[in-house]
Amino acid sequence: MNTARTRVAARLRAAMEAKGENVNSLATKSRVPRVTILRKLDCAAAFNVDELDAIADVLETTAEELVRKGNAA
């Protein structure tokens, strides 16, 4: 099922790969806890706007791009 959570997780993983970031580096640079990023990449919870904004800054994209509807990645 292509839910908003799965779309965001897929886009986030693709952006991380494109920028050469892993969960540890992303957590350090964004100041979003590593466990939070992992839990949300597994779709156990949804990212909040502040988390997406901080992560998007690190990945040189926007929160809007990460959550837009349409094909993931």
PyMOL commands that set and color helices and strands:
alter all, ss='L'
color gray80, all
select helices_A, chain A and resi 4-19+23-30+34-41+49-58+63-67
alter helices_A, ss='H'
color red, helices_A
deselect
rebuild
show_as cartoon
